[in-house]
Protein backbone atom coordinates (compact mmCIF):
# COMPACT_ATOMS: atom_id res chain seq x y z
CA UNK A 1 0.00 0.00 0.00
CA UNK A 2 1.08 3.56 -0.64
CA UNK A 3 1.65 6.33 1.87
CA UNK A 4 -1.80 7.00 3.44
CA UNK A 5 -1.05 10.73 3.46
CA UNK A 6 -0.45 10.77 -0.31
CA UNK A 7 -3.36 12.24 -2.24
CA UNK A 8 -4.19 12.52 -5.93
CA UNK A 9 -6.70 14.91 -7.47
CA UNK A 10 -9.16 15.28 -10.29
CA UNK A 11 -9.85 18.95 -10.96
CA UNK A 12 -12.52 20.73 -13.00
CA UNK A 13 -13.51 24.34 -13.34
CA UNK A 14 -16.75 25.42 -11.66
CA UNK A 15 -18.64 28.69 -11.02
CA UNK A 16 -16.89 29.21 -7.66
CA UNK A 17 -13.45 28.58 -9.18
CA UNK A 18 -12.33 24.96 -9.13
CA UNK A 19 -13.69 21.69 -7.76
CA UNK A 20 -11.27 18.95 -6.73
CA UNK A 21 -11.87 15.32 -5.90
CA UNK A 22 -8.98 14.06 -3.75
CA UNK A 23 -8.35 10.32 -3.43
CA UNK A 24 -5.66 7.92 -2.26
CA UNK A 25 -3.43 6.39 -4.96
CA UNK A 26 -4.94 2.92 -4.48
CA UNK A 27 -7.33 0.92 -2.36
CA UNK A 28 -10.98 1.80 -1.65
CA UNK A 29 -12.07 5.25 -2.68
CA UNK A 30 -12.49 7.66 0.22
CA UNK A 31 -12.84 10.93 -1.69
CA UNK A 32 -12.63 14.42 -0.30
CA UNK A 33 -14.46 17.03 -2.38
CA UNK A 34 -12.98 20.48 -2.13
CA UNK A 35 -13.85 23.86 -3.70
CA UNK A 36 -11.07 26.42 -4.11
CA UNK A 37 -11.27 29.92 -5.54
CA UNK A 38 -7.81 29.70 -7.10
CA UNK A 39 -5.69 26.82 -8.31
CA UNK A 40 -2.70 27.86 -6.23
CA UNK A 41 -4.86 27.24 -3.13
CA UNK A 42 -4.64 23.58 -4.11
CA UNK A 43 -1.58 23.09 -6.31
CA UNK A 44 0.96 25.61 -5.02
CA UNK A 45 1.37 24.46 -1.41
CA UNK A 46 3.43 21.88 0.49
CA UNK A 47 0.56 19.37 0.68
CA UNK A 48 -0.33 19.66 -3.01
CA UNK A 49 -1.56 16.45 -4.68
CA UNK A 50 1.19 14.14 -5.88
CA UNK A 51 -0.65 13.92 -9.23
CA UNK A 52 -3.50 16.06 -10.51
CA UNK A 53 -5.53 15.44 -13.65
CA UNK A 54 -7.25 18.64 -14.77
CA UNK A 55 -9.81 19.40 -17.44
CA UNK A 56 -7.97 22.40 -18.86
CA UNK A 57 -5.48 22.76 -21.73
CA UNK A 58 -1.80 22.50 -20.87
CA UNK A 59 0.78 23.48 -23.47
CA UNK A 60 0.00 26.36 -25.82
CA UNK A 61 1.77 26.39 -29.21
CA UNK A 62 2.99 29.64 -30.73
CA UNK A 63 1.25 28.70 -33.98
CA UNK A 64 -1.61 26.35 -34.77
CA UNK A 65 -1.52 24.06 -37.80
CA UNK A 66 -4.23 22.22 -39.70
CA UNK A 67 -4.68 19.69 -36.90
CA UNK A 68 -5.00 22.27 -34.13
CA UNK A 69 -2.81 21.63 -31.10
CA UNK A 70 -2.94 17.93 -31.98
CA UNK A 71 -4.47 16.15 -28.95
CA UNK A 72 -8.01 17.34 -29.65
CA UNK A 73 -8.15 15.69 -33.06
CA UNK A 74 -6.97 12.38 -31.58
CA UNK A 75 -9.36 12.52 -28.63
CA UNK A 76 -12.41 13.27 -30.80
CA UNK A 77 -11.88 9.90 -32.47
CA UNK A 78 -12.10 8.22 -29.06
CA UNK A 79 -15.24 9.95 -27.76
CA UNK A 80 -17.29 9.65 -31.00
CA UNK A 81 -20.73 11.15 -30.23
CA UNK A 82 -19.26 13.34 -27.48
CA UNK A 83 -16.71 14.94 -29.84
CA UNK A 84 -18.40 18.37 -29.60
CA UNK A 85 -17.23 18.54 -25.96
CA UNK A 86 -13.59 18.70 -27.12
CA UNK A 87 -12.89 22.38 -27.87
CA UNK A 88 -10.10 23.54 -30.17
CA UNK A 89 -7.58 25.81 -28.41
CA UNK A 90 -5.72 28.55 -30.33
CA UNK A 91 -2.17 29.87 -29.98
CA UNK A 92 -0.66 31.13 -26.75
CA UNK A 93 -0.79 34.76 -27.97
CA UNK A 94 -4.50 34.42 -28.73
CA UNK A 95 -5.24 33.02 -25.26
CA UNK A 96 -3.47 35.99 -23.67
CA UNK A 97 -4.70 38.64 -26.15
CA UNK A 98 -8.06 39.06 -24.42
CA UNK A 99 -6.62 39.61 -20.94
CA UNK A 100 -7.82 42.83 -19.32
CA UNK A 101 -10.48 43.51 -21.99
CA UNK A 102 -14.25 43.26 -21.63
CA UNK A 103 -15.89 40.17 -23.08
CA UNK A 104 -16.86 41.48 -26.53
CA UNK A 105 -13.62 43.36 -27.12
CA UNK A 106 -11.59 40.46 -25.76
CA UNK A 107 -13.37 37.95 -27.97
CA UNK A 108 -12.80 40.09 -31.06
CA UNK A 109 -9.12 40.51 -30.19
CA UNK A 110 -8.64 36.80 -29.48
CA UNK A 111 -10.27 35.89 -32.80
CA UNK A 112 -8.06 38.31 -34.71
CA UNK A 113 -4.86 36.99 -33.16
CA UNK A 114 -5.98 33.37 -33.59
CA UNK A 115 -6.50 33.92 -37.32
CA UNK A 116 -3.05 35.51 -37.61
CA UNK A 117 -1.30 32.68 -35.76
CA UNK A 118 -2.84 29.66 -37.49
CA UNK A 119 -2.34 28.05 -40.88
CA UNK A 120 -4.86 27.63 -42.37
CA UNK A 121 -6.44 30.57 -40.50
CA UNK A 122 -8.79 29.37 -37.75
CA UNK A 123 -10.82 31.53 -35.38
CA UNK A 124 -11.89 30.91 -31.76
CA UNK A 125 -15.20 29.47 -30.60
CA UNK A 126 -17.20 31.21 -27.88
CA UNK A 127 -16.93 28.09 -25.72
CA UNK A 128 -13.13 28.10 -25.92
CA UNK A 129 -12.97 31.85 -25.24
CA UNK A 130 -14.87 31.41 -21.98
CA UNK A 131 -12.07 29.08 -20.83
CA UNK A 132 -9.26 31.58 -21.43
CA UNK A 133 -9.11 33.08 -17.88
CA UNK A 134 -8.79 29.61 -16.35
CA UNK A 135 -6.30 28.51 -19.02
CA UNK A 136 -4.13 31.52 -18.17
CA UNK A 137 -4.43 30.85 -14.44
CA UNK A 138 -3.19 27.29 -14.91
CA UNK A 139 -0.52 28.26 -17.43
CA UNK A 140 1.03 30.74 -14.99
CA UNK A 141 1.38 28.02 -12.36
CA UNK A 142 3.11 25.53 -14.63
CA UNK A 143 6.74 24.75 -15.29
CA UNK A 144 7.98 21.71 -17.23
CA UNK A 145 8.77 20.10 -13.87
CA UNK A 146 5.31 20.77 -12.39
CA UNK A 147 3.70 19.50 -15.59
CA UNK A 148 5.05 16.06 -14.74
CA UNK A 149 2.49 15.85 -11.92
CA UNK A 150 -0.22 18.22 -13.21
CA UNK A 151 -1.55 16.68 -16.40
CA UNK A 152 -4.24 17.60 -18.88
CA UNK A 153 -7.17 15.25 -19.18
CA UNK A 154 -10.74 15.36 -20.50
CA UNK A 155 -13.78 13.96 -18.68
CA UNK A 156 -15.46 12.46 -21.74
CA UNK A 157 -12.24 10.71 -22.74
CA UNK A 158 -11.88 9.48 -19.14
CA UNK A 159 -15.42 8.09 -19.06
CA UNK A 160 -14.80 6.32 -22.38
CA UNK A 161 -11.46 4.82 -21.33
CA UNK A 162 -12.92 3.61 -18.01
CA UNK A 163 -15.95 2.19 -19.82
CA UNK A 164 -13.93 -0.29 -21.84
CA UNK A 165 -13.31 2.19 -24.65
CA UNK A 166 -16.99 3.00 -25.21
CA UNK A 167 -17.96 6.67 -25.02
CA UNK A 168 -21.01 7.74 -23.06
CA UNK A 169 -24.13 7.49 -25.22
CA UNK A 170 -25.94 10.55 -23.83
CA UNK A 171 -24.83 14.18 -23.36
CA UNK A 172 -24.41 15.69 -19.89
CA UNK A 173 -26.19 18.84 -21.05
CA UNK A 174 -28.78 19.70 -23.67
CA UNK A 175 -29.00 23.35 -24.71
CA UNK A 176 -26.71 24.27 -21.79
CA UNK A 177 -29.05 22.65 -19.25
CA UNK A 178 -28.35 19.48 -17.22
CA UNK A 179 -29.54 16.32 -18.95
CA UNK A 180 -30.61 13.89 -16.17
CA UNK A 181 -30.32 10.68 -18.26
CA UNK A 182 -26.78 11.63 -19.32
CA UNK A 183 -25.80 12.47 -15.76
CA UNK A 184 -27.29 9.18 -14.55
CA UNK A 185 -25.24 7.27 -17.14
CA UNK A 186 -22.01 8.77 -15.82
CA UNK A 187 -23.06 8.45 -12.19
CA UNK A 188 -23.76 4.73 -12.68
CA UNK A 189 -20.30 4.16 -14.13
CA UNK A 190 -18.63 6.02 -11.25
CA UNK A 191 -20.56 3.92 -8.73
CA UNK A 192 -19.46 0.76 -10.56
CA UNK A 193 -15.88 2.04 -10.30
CA UNK A 194 -16.08 2.48 -6.52
CA UNK A 195 -17.67 5.85 -5.74
CA UNK A 196 -20.43 6.07 -3.16
CA UNK A 197 -23.73 6.89 -4.85
CA UNK A 198 -24.73 9.42 -2.18
CA UNK A 199 -21.58 11.48 -2.83
CA UNK A 200 -22.58 11.87 -6.46
CA UNK A 201 -26.12 13.10 -5.89
CA UNK A 202 -25.52 16.67 -4.77
CA UNK A 203 -22.58 18.94 -5.61
CA UNK A 204 -21.12 21.32 -3.02
CA UNK A 205 -22.14 24.96 -3.14
CA UNK A 206 -20.36 26.73 -5.97
CA UNK A 207 -20.30 23.76 -8.34
CA UNK A 208 -22.79 22.10 -10.68
CA UNK A 209 -23.51 18.38 -10.70
CA UNK A 210 -21.60 17.84 -13.96
CA UNK A 211 -18.57 19.58 -12.41
CA UNK A 212 -18.68 17.11 -9.51
CA UNK A 213 -18.95 14.05 -11.77
CA UNK A 214 -16.13 15.32 -13.99
CA UNK A 215 -13.81 15.93 -11.01
CA UNK A 216 -14.51 12.41 -9.76
CA UNK A 217 -13.73 10.69 -13.05
CA UNK A 218 -10.57 12.79 -13.37
CA UNK A 219 -9.48 11.56 -9.93
CA UNK A 220 -9.50 8.05 -11.42
CA UNK A 221 -7.32 9.35 -14.26
CA UNK A 222 -4.90 10.73 -11.66
CA UNK A 223 -4.72 7.21 -10.20
CA UNK A 224 -3.94 5.82 -13.67
CA UNK A 225 -1.22 8.43 -14.21
CA UNK A 226 0.31 7.70 -10.81
CA UNK A 227 0.31 3.96 -11.55
CA UNK A 228 1.83 4.42 -15.00
CA UNK A 229 -1.33 3.11 -16.68
CA UNK A 230 -2.63 6.25 -18.39
CA UNK A 231 -2.73 6.56 -22.17
CA UNK A 232 -1.38 9.74 -23.76
CA UNK A 233 -2.83 11.40 -26.87
CA UNK A 234 -0.40 11.80 -28.59
CA UNK A 235 2.29 9.49 -27.26
CA UNK A 236 4.86 10.83 -26.70
CA UNK A 237 3.52 14.32 -25.94
CA UNK A 238 4.55 17.27 -28.04
CA UNK A 239 6.06 20.35 -26.35
CA UNK A 240 5.25 24.04 -26.58
CA UNK A 241 7.76 26.90 -26.60
CA UNK A 242 8.00 26.83 -22.81
CA UNK A 243 8.67 23.11 -22.74
CA UNK A 244 5.20 22.23 -21.43
CA UNK A 245 3.73 18.94 -22.70
CA UNK A 246 0.88 19.04 -25.21
CA UNK A 247 -1.12 15.86 -24.61
CA UNK A 248 -4.44 14.73 -23.18
CA UNK A 249 -4.17 11.71 -20.86
CA UNK A 250 -6.70 9.23 -19.56
C-alpha positions as a Markdown table, in Angstrom:
| # | Residue | x | y | z |
|---|---|---|---|---|
| 1 | Unk | 0.0 | 0.0 | 0.0 |
| 2 | Unk | 1.1 | 3.6 | -0.6 |
| 3 | Unk | 1.6 | 6.3 | 1.9 |
| 4 | Unk | -1.8 | 7.0 | 3.4 |
| 5 | Unk | -1.1 | 10.7 | 3.5 |
| 6 | Unk | -0.4 | 10.8 | -0.3 |
| 7 | Unk | -3.4 | 12.2 | -2.2 |
| 8 | Unk | -4.2 | 12.5 | -5.9 |
| 9 | Unk | -6.7 | 14.9 | -7.5 |
| 10 | Unk | -9.2 | 15.3 | -10.3 |
| 11 | Unk | -9.9 | 18.9 | -11.0 |
| 12 | Unk | -12.5 | 20.7 | -13.0 |
| 13 | Unk | -13.5 | 24.3 | -13.3 |
| 14 | Unk | -16.7 | 25.4 | -11.7 |
| 15 | Unk | -18.6 | 28.7 | -11.0 |
| 16 | Unk | -16.9 | 29.2 | -7.7 |
| 17 | Unk | -13.5 | 28.6 | -9.2 |
| 18 | Unk | -12.3 | 25.0 | -9.1 |
| 19 | Unk | -13.7 | 21.7 | -7.8 |
| 20 | Unk | -11.3 | 18.9 | -6.7 |
| 21 | Unk | -11.9 | 15.3 | -5.9 |
| 22 | Unk | -9.0 | 14.1 | -3.8 |
| 23 | Unk | -8.4 | 10.3 | -3.4 |
| 24 | Unk | -5.7 | 7.9 | -2.3 |
| 25 | Unk | -3.4 | 6.4 | -5.0 |
| 26 | Unk | -4.9 | 2.9 | -4.5 |
| 27 | Unk | -7.3 | 0.9 | -2.4 |
| 28 | Unk | -11.0 | 1.8 | -1.6 |
| 29 | Unk | -12.1 | 5.3 | -2.7 |
| 30 | Unk | -12.5 | 7.7 | 0.2 |
| 31 | Unk | -12.8 | 10.9 | -1.7 |
| 32 | Unk | -12.6 | 14.4 | -0.3 |
| 33 | Unk | -14.5 | 17.0 | -2.4 |
| 34 | Unk | -13.0 | 20.5 | -2.1 |
| 35 | Unk | -13.9 | 23.9 | -3.7 |
| 36 | Unk | -11.1 | 26.4 | -4.1 |
| 37 | Unk | -11.3 | 29.9 | -5.5 |
| 38 | Unk | -7.8 | 29.7 | -7.1 |
| 39 | Unk | -5.7 | 26.8 | -8.3 |
| 40 | Unk | -2.7 | 27.9 | -6.2 |
| 41 | Unk | -4.9 | 27.2 | -3.1 |
| 42 | Unk | -4.6 | 23.6 | -4.1 |
| 43 | Unk | -1.6 | 23.1 | -6.3 |
| 44 | Unk | 1.0 | 25.6 | -5.0 |
| 45 | Unk | 1.4 | 24.5 | -1.4 |
| 46 | Unk | 3.4 | 21.9 | 0.5 |
| 47 | Unk | 0.6 | 19.4 | 0.7 |
| 48 | Unk | -0.3 | 19.7 | -3.0 |
| 49 | Unk | -1.6 | 16.5 | -4.7 |
| 50 | Unk | 1.2 | 14.1 | -5.9 |
| 51 | Unk | -0.7 | 13.9 | -9.2 |
| 52 | Unk | -3.5 | 16.1 | -10.5 |
| 53 | Unk | -5.5 | 15.4 | -13.7 |
| 54 | Unk | -7.2 | 18.6 | -14.8 |
| 55 | Unk | -9.8 | 19.4 | -17.4 |
| 56 | Unk | -8.0 | 22.4 | -18.9 |
| 57 | Unk | -5.5 | 22.8 | -21.7 |
| 58 | Unk | -1.8 | 22.5 | -20.9 |
| 59 | Unk | 0.8 | 23.5 | -23.5 |
| 60 | Unk | 0.0 | 26.4 | -25.8 |
| 61 | Unk | 1.8 | 26.4 | -29.2 |
| 62 | Unk | 3.0 | 29.6 | -30.7 |
| 63 | Unk | 1.3 | 28.7 | -34.0 |
| 64 | Unk | -1.6 | 26.3 | -34.8 |
| 65 | Unk | -1.5 | 24.1 | -37.8 |
| 66 | Unk | -4.2 | 22.2 | -39.7 |
| 67 | Unk | -4.7 | 19.7 | -36.9 |
| 68 | Unk | -5.0 | 22.3 | -34.1 |
| 69 | Unk | -2.8 | 21.6 | -31.1 |
| 70 | Unk | -2.9 | 17.9 | -32.0 |
| 71 | Unk | -4.5 | 16.2 | -29.0 |
| 72 | Unk | -8.0 | 17.3 | -29.6 |
| 73 | Unk | -8.1 | 15.7 | -33.1 |
| 74 | Unk | -7.0 | 12.4 | -31.6 |
| 75 | Unk | -9.4 | 12.5 | -28.6 |
| 76 | Unk | -12.4 | 13.3 | -30.8 |
| 77 | Unk | -11.9 | 9.9 | -32.5 |
| 78 | Unk | -12.1 | 8.2 | -29.1 |
| 79 | Unk | -15.2 | 9.9 | -27.8 |
| 80 | Unk | -17.3 | 9.7 | -31.0 |
| 81 | Unk | -20.7 | 11.2 | -30.2 |
| 82 | Unk | -19.3 | 13.3 | -27.5 |
| 83 | Unk | -16.7 | 14.9 | -29.8 |
| 84 | Unk | -18.4 | 18.4 | -29.6 |
| 85 | Unk | -17.2 | 18.5 | -26.0 |
| 86 | Unk | -13.6 | 18.7 | -27.1 |
| 87 | Unk | -12.9 | 22.4 | -27.9 |
| 88 | Unk | -10.1 | 23.5 | -30.2 |
| 89 | Unk | -7.6 | 25.8 | -28.4 |
| 90 | Unk | -5.7 | 28.6 | -30.3 |
| 91 | Unk | -2.2 | 29.9 | -30.0 |
| 92 | Unk | -0.7 | 31.1 | -26.7 |
| 93 | Unk | -0.8 | 34.8 | -28.0 |
| 94 | Unk | -4.5 | 34.4 | -28.7 |
| 95 | Unk | -5.2 | 33.0 | -25.3 |
| 96 | Unk | -3.5 | 36.0 | -23.7 |
| 97 | Unk | -4.7 | 38.6 | -26.2 |
| 98 | Unk | -8.1 | 39.1 | -24.4 |
| 99 | Unk | -6.6 | 39.6 | -20.9 |
| 100 | Unk | -7.8 | 42.8 | -19.3 |
| 101 | Unk | -10.5 | 43.5 | -22.0 |
| 102 | Unk | -14.2 | 43.3 | -21.6 |
| 103 | Unk | -15.9 | 40.2 | -23.1 |
| 104 | Unk | -16.9 | 41.5 | -26.5 |
| 105 | Unk | -13.6 | 43.4 | -27.1 |
| 106 | Unk | -11.6 | 40.5 | -25.8 |
| 107 | Unk | -13.4 | 37.9 | -28.0 |
| 108 | Unk | -12.8 | 40.1 | -31.1 |
| 109 | Unk | -9.1 | 40.5 | -30.2 |
| 110 | Unk | -8.6 | 36.8 | -29.5 |
| 111 | Unk | -10.3 | 35.9 | -32.8 |
| 112 | Unk | -8.1 | 38.3 | -34.7 |
| 113 | Unk | -4.9 | 37.0 | -33.2 |
| 114 | Unk | -6.0 | 33.4 | -33.6 |
| 115 | Unk | -6.5 | 33.9 | -37.3 |
| 116 | Unk | -3.1 | 35.5 | -37.6 |
| 117 | Unk | -1.3 | 32.7 | -35.8 |
| 118 | Unk | -2.8 | 29.7 | -37.5 |
| 119 | Unk | -2.3 | 28.0 | -40.9 |
| 120 | Unk | -4.9 | 27.6 | -42.4 |
| 121 | Unk | -6.4 | 30.6 | -40.5 |
| 122 | Unk | -8.8 | 29.4 | -37.7 |
| 123 | Unk | -10.8 | 31.5 | -35.4 |
| 124 | Unk | -11.9 | 30.9 | -31.8 |
| 125 | Unk | -15.2 | 29.5 | -30.6 |
| 126 | Unk | -17.2 | 31.2 | -27.9 |
| 127 | Unk | -16.9 | 28.1 | -25.7 |
| 128 | Unk | -13.1 | 28.1 | -25.9 |
| 129 | Unk | -13.0 | 31.8 | -25.2 |
| 130 | Unk | -14.9 | 31.4 | -22.0 |
| 131 | Unk | -12.1 | 29.1 | -20.8 |
| 132 | Unk | -9.3 | 31.6 | -21.4 |
| 133 | Unk | -9.1 | 33.1 | -17.9 |
| 134 | Unk | -8.8 | 29.6 | -16.4 |
| 135 | Unk | -6.3 | 28.5 | -19.0 |
| 136 | Unk | -4.1 | 31.5 | -18.2 |
| 137 | Unk | -4.4 | 30.8 | -14.4 |
| 138 | Unk | -3.2 | 27.3 | -14.9 |
| 139 | Unk | -0.5 | 28.3 | -17.4 |
| 140 | Unk | 1.0 | 30.7 | -15.0 |
| 141 | Unk | 1.4 | 28.0 | -12.4 |
| 142 | Unk | 3.1 | 25.5 | -14.6 |
| 143 | Unk | 6.7 | 24.8 | -15.3 |
| 144 | Unk | 8.0 | 21.7 | -17.2 |
| 145 | Unk | 8.8 | 20.1 | -13.9 |
| 146 | Unk | 5.3 | 20.8 | -12.4 |
| 147 | Unk | 3.7 | 19.5 | -15.6 |
| 148 | Unk | 5.1 | 16.1 | -14.7 |
| 149 | Unk | 2.5 | 15.8 | -11.9 |
| 150 | Unk | -0.2 | 18.2 | -13.2 |
| 151 | Unk | -1.6 | 16.7 | -16.4 |
| 152 | Unk | -4.2 | 17.6 | -18.9 |
| 153 | Unk | -7.2 | 15.2 | -19.2 |
| 154 | Unk | -10.7 | 15.4 | -20.5 |
| 155 | Unk | -13.8 | 14.0 | -18.7 |
| 156 | Unk | -15.5 | 12.5 | -21.7 |
| 157 | Unk | -12.2 | 10.7 | -22.7 |
| 158 | Unk | -11.9 | 9.5 | -19.1 |
| 159 | Unk | -15.4 | 8.1 | -19.1 |
| 160 | Unk | -14.8 | 6.3 | -22.4 |
| 161 | Unk | -11.5 | 4.8 | -21.3 |
| 162 | Unk | -12.9 | 3.6 | -18.0 |
| 163 | Unk | -15.9 | 2.2 | -19.8 |
| 164 | Unk | -13.9 | -0.3 | -21.8 |
| 165 | Unk | -13.3 | 2.2 | -24.6 |
| 166 | Unk | -17.0 | 3.0 | -25.2 |
| 167 | Unk | -18.0 | 6.7 | -25.0 |
| 168 | Unk | -21.0 | 7.7 | -23.1 |
| 169 | Unk | -24.1 | 7.5 | -25.2 |
| 170 | Unk | -25.9 | 10.6 | -23.8 |
| 171 | Unk | -24.8 | 14.2 | -23.4 |
| 172 | Unk | -24.4 | 15.7 | -19.9 |
| 173 | Unk | -26.2 | 18.8 | -21.1 |
| 174 | Unk | -28.8 | 19.7 | -23.7 |
| 175 | Unk | -29.0 | 23.4 | -24.7 |
| 176 | Unk | -26.7 | 24.3 | -21.8 |
| 177 | Unk | -29.1 | 22.6 | -19.2 |
| 178 | Unk | -28.4 | 19.5 | -17.2 |
| 179 | Unk | -29.5 | 16.3 | -18.9 |
| 180 | Unk | -30.6 | 13.9 | -16.2 |
| 181 | Unk | -30.3 | 10.7 | -18.3 |
| 182 | Unk | -26.8 | 11.6 | -19.3 |
| 183 | Unk | -25.8 | 12.5 | -15.8 |
| 184 | Unk | -27.3 | 9.2 | -14.5 |
| 185 | Unk | -25.2 | 7.3 | -17.1 |
| 186 | Unk | -22.0 | 8.8 | -15.8 |
| 187 | Unk | -23.1 | 8.4 | -12.2 |
| 188 | Unk | -23.8 | 4.7 | -12.7 |
| 189 | Unk | -20.3 | 4.2 | -14.1 |
| 190 | Unk | -18.6 | 6.0 | -11.3 |
| 191 | Unk | -20.6 | 3.9 | -8.7 |
| 192 | Unk | -19.5 | 0.8 | -10.6 |
| 193 | Unk | -15.9 | 2.0 | -10.3 |
| 194 | Unk | -16.1 | 2.5 | -6.5 |
| 195 | Unk | -17.7 | 5.8 | -5.7 |
| 196 | Unk | -20.4 | 6.1 | -3.2 |
| 197 | Unk | -23.7 | 6.9 | -4.9 |
| 198 | Unk | -24.7 | 9.4 | -2.2 |
| 199 | Unk | -21.6 | 11.5 | -2.8 |
| 200 | Unk | -22.6 | 11.9 | -6.5 |
| 201 | Unk | -26.1 | 13.1 | -5.9 |
| 202 | Unk | -25.5 | 16.7 | -4.8 |
| 203 | Unk | -22.6 | 18.9 | -5.6 |
| 204 | Unk | -21.1 | 21.3 | -3.0 |
| 205 | Unk | -22.1 | 25.0 | -3.1 |
| 206 | Unk | -20.4 | 26.7 | -6.0 |
| 207 | Unk | -20.3 | 23.8 | -8.3 |
| 208 | Unk | -22.8 | 22.1 | -10.7 |
| 209 | Unk | -23.5 | 18.4 | -10.7 |
| 210 | Unk | -21.6 | 17.8 | -14.0 |
| 211 | Unk | -18.6 | 19.6 | -12.4 |
| 212 | Unk | -18.7 | 17.1 | -9.5 |
| 213 | Unk | -19.0 | 14.1 | -11.8 |
| 214 | Unk | -16.1 | 15.3 | -14.0 |
| 215 | Unk | -13.8 | 15.9 | -11.0 |
| 216 | Unk | -14.5 | 12.4 | -9.8 |
| 217 | Unk | -13.7 | 10.7 | -13.0 |
| 218 | Unk | -10.6 | 12.8 | -13.4 |
| 219 | Unk | -9.5 | 11.6 | -9.9 |
| 220 | Unk | -9.5 | 8.1 | -11.4 |
| 221 | Unk | -7.3 | 9.4 | -14.3 |
| 222 | Unk | -4.9 | 10.7 | -11.7 |
| 223 | Unk | -4.7 | 7.2 | -10.2 |
| 224 | Unk | -3.9 | 5.8 | -13.7 |
| 225 | Unk | -1.2 | 8.4 | -14.2 |
| 226 | Unk | 0.3 | 7.7 | -10.8 |
| 227 | Unk | 0.3 | 4.0 | -11.5 |
| 228 | Unk | 1.8 | 4.4 | -15.0 |
| 229 | Unk | -1.3 | 3.1 | -16.7 |
| 230 | Unk | -2.6 | 6.3 | -18.4 |
| 231 | Unk | -2.7 | 6.6 | -22.2 |
| 232 | Unk | -1.4 | 9.7 | -23.8 |
| 233 | Unk | -2.8 | 11.4 | -26.9 |
| 234 | Unk | -0.4 | 11.8 | -28.6 |
| 235 | Unk | 2.3 | 9.5 | -27.3 |
| 236 | Unk | 4.9 | 10.8 | -26.7 |
| 237 | Unk | 3.5 | 14.3 | -25.9 |
| 238 | Unk | 4.6 | 17.3 | -28.0 |
| 239 | Unk | 6.1 | 20.3 | -26.3 |
| 240 | Unk | 5.2 | 24.0 | -26.6 |
| 241 | Unk | 7.8 | 26.9 | -26.6 |
| 242 | Unk | 8.0 | 26.8 | -22.8 |
| 243 | Unk | 8.7 | 23.1 | -22.7 |
| 244 | Unk | 5.2 | 22.2 | -21.4 |
| 245 | Unk | 3.7 | 18.9 | -22.7 |
| 246 | Unk | 0.9 | 19.0 | -25.2 |
| 247 | Unk | -1.1 | 15.9 | -24.6 |
| 248 | Unk | -4.4 | 14.7 | -23.2 |
| 249 | Unk | -4.2 | 11.7 | -20.9 |
| 250 | Unk | -6.7 | 9.2 | -19.6 |
